[in-house]
Amino acid sequence: MNDLDARGAPVRPGALRRAAPALLGYAAVRALGLVVLALWSGARGKDAYTLLTARWDSLWYTRVAELGYGYEVRLPNGDVHSNLAFFPLLPWLERLVAAVSPLSYADGGFVVSALASLAAAWGIFAVADHVYGRRTGVCAVLLWAVLPVGIVQSMAYSESLFTALAAWSLYAVLTGRWVTAGVLAGLAGLTRPVGLAVVAAVWAAGIAAFLRERASMRGHVSTRERASTTREHVSTREHVSARGHASARDRTSFARDRSAVPEDGARAGERADAPANARRLGAPEGAPHATDTSGVRLRRVLGMLLAPLGAAGYVLWVGHRTGDGPLGYLDVQAGWRNGFDGGYAFARFVAAMFTSFPSALAGLGLVAGVGLVVWLYVVCVRQRQPLPLLVYAGVVTALALCASSYFGSKPRLLLPAFPLLLPLALALARLRTPRSAPVVGAVAAASAVYGAFWLNGSGPP
């Protein structure tokens, strides 16, 4: 990975203009999805806006915004669904929108999601543009927009808000803005439990930067030692050679005329043919200077310290509120039957689908989908994506696939893992526009139809 500190150039002028094609394309895809959803819902006698703002998790976020924490539902099987499972940043923003406008909390959630989805698209473009170039950045945004569960980006859910914070935090890391990266990572940690992935990315990049600095300093010390040894060797050799020349000349002069008086007089104390001074060797180019790196190191440490504060603060607050200590949040998640079992429950769920023929087709689809996700991550590693992107995508993928949560939510949980799309974006960017545009258009139409069908059916719980 390239040295992050060396890439801390400011954002190029006209950054919004540079990202405009990606943002316009994203807005067009999302508009198509909303139009298809409205038509499909109307045909089924449902309200599309209600599906986007007042079902499933969006209701829980709205209740937190309106009533605060403390609401819970006890199910007949003994499970307890507490709203403490939902992180607070989205409800806070919903409350803010409702306070400064005539909009309701649900409306505020929709507005926040719409704005956050555009910010997420811009952040994804910024990351991909920084790593691979503008055309790949545009393709990455379009691919994120046309994901089968892309309709979630327009719901009053926290996925868009989290992806925006994560993408811009990763961009800040890639460009050496450590404090910004830490603040955004902290906010991401206040948005979803998977904020751990952003914290891990910031810390991995910070530790890697410190290790590179340490290796570089060792290299410079070794270079200086070699230069000093060379200088001493050259000085000694020249001194010995000069002494030899002086001795030979003295013997010749003594043999020629022992009593001759020097012409013009000899300057007292001057030694004939004194050895020349050795050339002073300067420090190697690129050697770090303490005055140049101390500020960078301080900002890096500060960013790393800020990154986990959001998630850690909320988790500790929940533990204090429930009286169960630092692990209290895990008990809250257990009430929702959420946990991390390494993928065992998900594997059993998939295996059970092969017990009958109709469900076996869905099982094959799930296996193919998981295989595709894993394959894309392997390609990301082979293409040597920057370390922060690999760590972030790896943690998001692991938490999504290896959690024991509701299995229908897994496609939605993978939505923030946008670095997985970069290999596909690179391949799409190599195609000429007349060939890539129909492909994107067809996939966008299919995504819009699937999103409308999905949201009018089981939907994202």
N, C-alpha and C positions, 0 to 999 in steps of 0.2 A: 504494500500500500504506500502511496506517495506520502511524503511528509506533510502532515496536516498544517503545521505551523507555516510552511512555505506557501500554502495555498489560500491564505487569508485575505485575498484581494477583495475589495469592496464589490458589491453587486454592480453589474454593468449598467450604465445609463440606459434608460428605455427598457428596463426589465419587464414591465407590464406589456409593452409593445412586442417584445420578443416572445412572450408567452401567449399573446393574443390568439394565434391559431389554435393552440391547445385548449384554451379556455372557451373559445367559440365552439369548437368541435365538441367539447364536453357538454356545454349548455345545450347544444342541439340534440345530443343523444339523450340527455335527461328530459328534455322537453318532449321528445318522441315517446319515452317511457311513460311520462305522465299523461299524455294524450291517449295512448293505448289503454292505460289503466282506467282513465275516466270513461272511455267507451265501453270497455269490458264490464266495469262495475255498474254502469248505467243499464246495460243489457241484463244484468243479474239483479237489478233492483237494490244495489248497494251504493253507498256514498264513498267515493274514492278518497275524499279528504279525511273522512273518519278512519278509513283504513290506514292512512298515513300518520295520523296524529292521535288517535284515541283507541288503540288496541295493543295488547301484549305489553311489552316493556314501556312503551310510550305512556301508558296509563300510570305505571309506577313512577316514572320520572315526574309526571305532572302532579301526582299526589305529594311527592317529596317537595316540589316547588311550592305547593299550596299549603301543606300542613306540616312540613318538616318531617324529621325522622321519628320513628316509633310505631308506625303502622305495620301490622302483620296479619297474615291470614293463616288460620290453623285448618289443615285438611283432615278429612276423616281417617286417613291412614297414619295420622300423627305428625306428618311433616309440617314445619312452620316456615312460611314464606314471609320473611321480614324485608322491609324496604331498606334496611341497612346494607343489603347486598349491592345496592346501586350507588355508585360513586357520585360525588356531589356537584361536579363542575357544570354539567348540563342543566340540572335543576336550578343552580344559581343563576345561570344565564337566562333560563326561562323566566325566573322571577324578576330579573333585571329588565327584560323586554316588557313584561307585563307592567312593571312599575313606571316605565317611561313612555308607555304607549297605551292605547285603548285595547290592545290585543289581549287575549286570554293566555293562560299558561300553555295550553296546547298549541295555540297560534305561535307563541314564542318559541316553542320547540321546533316547529316547522321552519320558522324564519332562521333560527340558529343553524338548523341542519342544512338549509339551502345555502346560506353564506359559508358555512364550514365546508360544504362539499366543493364549492369553488376554490376556497383556500387550500383544500386538500389537493385538488387538481393542479393548482399552481405550484404547490410544494413538490408534488410528484414530478412535474415538469422540471422544476429547478434542479432536483437531484439528478434526474436522467440527463438533462442538458449538461450539467456540470461533469458528469462521468463519461457520457457517450456522444453528446452533441444535440443540437436543437431538433433535428428530425426524429431522432430516437425519443426525445422528450415528448414530442407531440404524440407519437405512436403509443408511448407508455400511458399517457393520460387517456387516450381513446380506448385502449384495452381495458383500463380500469373502469371506464364508464360502461363498457358493454359486457361486463361480467354478468353471468346469469342472475346473480342476486344483486345486481346494481341498483335495483329499485330501493334497497335499504338506504342508499345514499340520500334519498329524498324523504326518508321517514324521520319522525321525531325520535330518533335513536342516537346513540353516542358514537356510532362507527365513523361518521364523517368528521365529527369534531376531533375524535382521537387521531384519525389518519392525518388530518391537517397539522395537529401539534407534533405528531411523530415525524412527518415528512420534513417539516421546517426545522425540527430539532436535528435531524440527520443532516440536513443541508448546512446548518450552522456548524456541526462537527466537521463536515468535509471541508469547509472553508475557514476553519480555525477560530470560529466565534464561540469560545467555550462558555462564557457566561450566558449568552443567549441560548445555547444548546441546553445548559443546565436548567434554566428557567422554564423553557418549553417542555423539557422532560418532566419537570416537577408538575406542570399543569397536565401533561398527559397522564401522569400517575394519579391525578385527581379525577380522571375521566373514566378509566376502565382498569380492571385488575391487570390486564395485559400491558399496562404502563411499565411493568417490569422489563419488557423487551427494550424500551427506549432507554431506560436506566442502564441496562446491560450494554447497550451499544455505546453510550457515552463513556462508561467506565472502561470498556474494552479499548476504545480509541485512545482514551487518556493514558491508560497503562502502556499501550503500544508506543505512544509518543515518548513517554518517559524512558522506555527501554531503548528506543532509537537514539535518544539523546545520550544515554549512558554509553551505548556502543560507539556513537560518534565521538564522544569525549575520549574514550579509550583509544580510538583510532588516531585522534589528534595527538594524544600524549605519546603514543608509540611513534608517530611521525616525528615529533619534536625530539624524542630520544635518539632516533636514527640520525636526524640532522645534526644533533650535538656530537654524536660519536663520529660522524663523517667530518665535522669541522675540526674536532680535536686531532683526528688522524691526519688531515691535510696540513694542519699547523705544525704538527710534530715532524712530518716528512719534509716540509719546506725548511724548518729550522735545522734539521740534520744536514740537509743539502747545502744550506748557506754556510754552516760551520765548516763543511768540507772544502767549499770553494775558498773561503777566507784562509784556511790553513795552508792550502796549496799555494795561494798567491804570496802569503808571508814567507813560505820557504823559498820561492823563486826570487823574491826581492832580497832576502837575506843572502842568498848565494850570489846575486849579481853585485851588490854593493852594500856591505854591512855598515859602512860609515857614511853613506849618502844621507844628506839632509833633505827632507821632503820639500818639494817646490811649493811655494806660496804658503807653506806652513800647514800642518794638519790641525783640524779642529779638535780640540780636546774632547774626549768622551765619545766621539763618533765612531761607530763600528762599521768597517767597510762591508758593503753588500749585506746590509741588515735584511733579514727576511721580510717579505711583504706581508701586510696584514691579511689574514684569511677573509674571504667574502662572507659578510654577515648574511646568514640565511634567515629569511622572514618566516612568519607563521604560515602554514599551509592555507590556501584559499578555502573559504567556506568554514573556517574554524569558528565555533560559536563564541560570542562575547557575553560575559556575565550580564553586562548592562542591557544587552539585546534580548536575552532569553529569560531574565528574572521575571519581567512583567508577564510574559507568555505563560510561564510556569504557574505564576500566581493565579492568573485567570483560568488556567486549566484546572487547577486544584479547586478553585471556587466553583466552577461549573460542575465538577464531579461531586462536590458536596451538596450542591443545590438539587441535582438530578433526582435523588430518591426522596426528597422531603415531602412531596405531594402524596405519594402512595404510602410511605411510612407514617406520615401524620394521620391520614384517614384510618389506616388499619389500627394504629395505636388508640385513636379516639374511639373506634368501635369496640375495641377490647375493654377500654375504660368504661364505656357506657353500658356494656353488657355485664361487666364484672368478671369476665373470663380471662382477662389479661391479654398479653400480646397475641395469643392465638384465638382470640374471640371471634375475629372475622372468619376464620376457617369454620367455626361452629355455625356461623350465620350461613355460609355457603353450603354447609352440610345439610341445613334445613331445606335447601333447594335441590338436594342430591347432586350438588356440584363438588368436584374434587379432582385430584390428579392421581390416576392409577396406572400411568404409563401406557394407556391405550387398551387395557385389558377389557373394560366394559364395551368399548367401541368394537373391538375385535369380536367379542361374543355377539354383539348386535348384528354385525355384518354376517357372521357365520350362520346365525339363525335365519337369515333371509334366504339361504340356499336350501331350506327344508321343503320348499314348494316351488313349483315352476314359475308362477307369475312374479313372486317376490324375488326369485333368483335373478331375474333380469335387472331388477333394481340393485341387487347385491353386486352383480357384475359392474354396473355403473359406478357404484361406490368404490369398488376395488380399483377400477380404472381411474377414477378421480383422485384417490389417494396416491396411486402410482404416478399420476401426472404431477401432482404437487411435489412429491419426493424427487422425481426426475428433474423438475425445474430447479429445485434447490441445488441438486448436484451440478447442473449446468452453470448455475450462478457461481458455485465454487470454482469450477473449471475455468470460467471466464475471468476469474480473479477480481470479482467485485470488491470494492473497498470494504475493509473489515467491519465498519459500523453497519453497513447494509447486510452483510452476511450474518452478523450476530443478531440484529433486529429481526430479520426474516426467519432465522432459525428458531428463535425463542417464540415468536408469534405462531409459527407452524407447530412447534412441539406442544405449546399450551392448547392449541385448537384440536389437534389430533389425539393427544394423550389425556385429555380431560374426560371425566365421567359425566359430563353435563348432557343435556338433551341433545340427541344426535342430529336432529333436524337443524340445530343452530350452527353446526360446524361450518357450512359454507359461509355463513355470515361472520363467524369468528375469524375466518381466513381473509376477509375483505381488506383489513389493513396491511396485509403482507404484500404490498405492491412491489418490492424488489424482485419477487418471483416472476413478475411480468417483463422484466428487462430483457431476458433472452428472447422472448417473443417479439418485444418491441424492436430489438436489433434486427431480427429477421424481417419484420414488416418494413422497417426503414430502408432495407436494401431494395425493396420493390419500387418500381416507378409508380407515381401517383395514379395513372389510369388503371393500374392493376390492383393497387392496395385499396383505393377508395371503394370499389364494389364489394370487396371482402369485408371491410369495416361496416359498410352500410347494411349488408346482409346479416352480419352478426348483431348489429345494433337492433335491427327489426326483430330478430329471433329473441334477443334479450328482453325487448319491450313486451313481446307476447308472453314469454315465460314469466316475467315479473308480474304482469297482470293476472295470469292464471294462478301463480303461486300466492300472491297476496289475497286473492279472492278465495283461496282454498285454505290449506294448513297455515301458510305464512310463516314468518320468523317469530318464534315465541320469545 
